[in-house]
Amino acid sequence: MTRPVVFFEIRGKDSKRLQEFYASLFGWKIDSNNPMNYGMVEPGIGGPEEGVGGGIVQGETPLVTIYVQVVDLNETLAKAEEMGGKAVMQPMDVPDGPTIAVFDDPEGNTIGLVKQ
């Protein structure tokens, strides 16, 4: 039986800055009111009912990337850059798949975007 991805974690030296970055960029509700100041991200709506899928691919260096569904890839990339992120890959159509883009957050974590 296939088990779904049910959690993600984004790490960085300045977790408060990252929490503010993602809350503003994606509208995420993040609660860090706990003894560890661990920013728990509230689940979103509109995702696949069956859970999140993924892939495993050959690469030069280890890397974990999460993909967030957004309405406008160019607008989201521009906003990420305004907020201290860096566009890594402009929108491109995956053959027989979605349109995607990629950016690095202010701490250098790579985040993928998928057009809704």
C-alpha positions in Angstrom: 0.0 0.0 0.0 1.4 3.4 -0.9 1.8 5.7 2.1 1.2 9.5 1.5 3.6 12.3 2.3 1.9 14.0 5.3 4.5 16.5 6.6 7.3 18.7 5.6 9.9 20.8 7.4 11.9 23.8 6.2 15.0 24.6 8.2 17.1 27.7 8.4 19.3 29.7 10.8 16.6 32.4 11.2 13.3 30.4 11.6 11.3 33.5 12.5 12.3 35.1 9.2 11.4 32.0 7.3 8.1 31.7 9.1 7.3 35.3 8.1 8.5 34.7 4.5 6.2 31.7 3.9 3.3 33.2 5.8 3.4 36.2 3.6 4.3 34.4 0.3 1.7 31.6 0.5 -0.8 32.8 3.1 0.2 30.0 5.4 -1.0 30.1 9.0 2.0 29.3 11.2 1.8 28.9 14.9 5.0 28.9 16.9 3.4 29.5 20.3 5.0 26.4 21.9 8.1 25.8 24.1 10.3 25.0 21.1 9.1 27.9 19.0 8.4 25.3 16.3 6.4 26.8 13.5 3.5 24.4 12.9 2.0 25.1 9.4 -1.8 24.7 9.2 -2.9 22.3 6.4 -4.1 24.1 3.3 -7.2 23.5 1.2 -7.5 22.4 -2.4 -4.8 19.8 -2.3 -5.2 16.3 -3.6 -7.6 14.2 -1.4 -5.4 11.1 -1.9 -2.4 12.9 -0.5 0.8 14.3 -1.9 2.8 12.4 -4.5 6.5 12.6 -5.1 9.4 11.4 -7.2 13.0 10.2 -6.8 15.6 11.3 -9.3 19.4 11.1 -9.9 21.3 14.2 -9.0 24.8 15.6 -8.3 24.0 16.7 -4.7 21.4 15.6 -2.1 18.4 17.9 -2.2 14.8 17.8 -0.9 12.3 20.1 -2.7 8.7 20.6 -1.8 6.3 21.9 -4.5 3.5 24.4 -3.6 0.6 24.9 -5.9 0.0 28.6 -6.8 -2.3 30.4 -9.3 0.4 32.6 -11.0 4.0 31.3 -11.2 5.5 34.6 -12.4 3.7 36.7 -9.8 4.8 34.3 -7.0 8.5 34.2 -8.2 8.5 38.0 -8.3 7.1 38.3 -4.8 9.6 35.7 -3.5 12.4 37.8 -5.0 11.0 41.0 -3.5 11.0 39.3 -0.1 14.7 38.1 -0.3 14.3 34.9 -2.3 15.9 34.1 -5.7 14.3 32.6 -8.8 16.2 29.5 -9.8 14.1 28.3 -12.7 11.5 30.3 -14.6 8.2 28.7 -15.5 8.5 25.7 -17.8 6.1 23.1 -19.1 6.9 19.6 -18.0 6.2 17.2 -21.0 2.7 15.6 -20.3 2.7 17.4 -17.0 2.2 20.6 -15.2 3.9 24.0 -15.5 6.5 24.5 -12.8 9.0 27.0 -11.5 11.6 27.0 -8.7 13.1 29.5 -6.3 15.4 29.6 -3.3 14.1 31.1 -0.1 16.2 33.6 1.9 18.1 30.7 3.6 18.9 28.9 0.4 16.2 26.2 0.6 14.9 25.2 -2.8 11.1 25.4 -3.3 9.1 24.3 -6.3 6.0 26.0 -7.6 3.2 24.2 -9.6 0.7 26.2 -11.6 -2.9 25.5 -10.4 
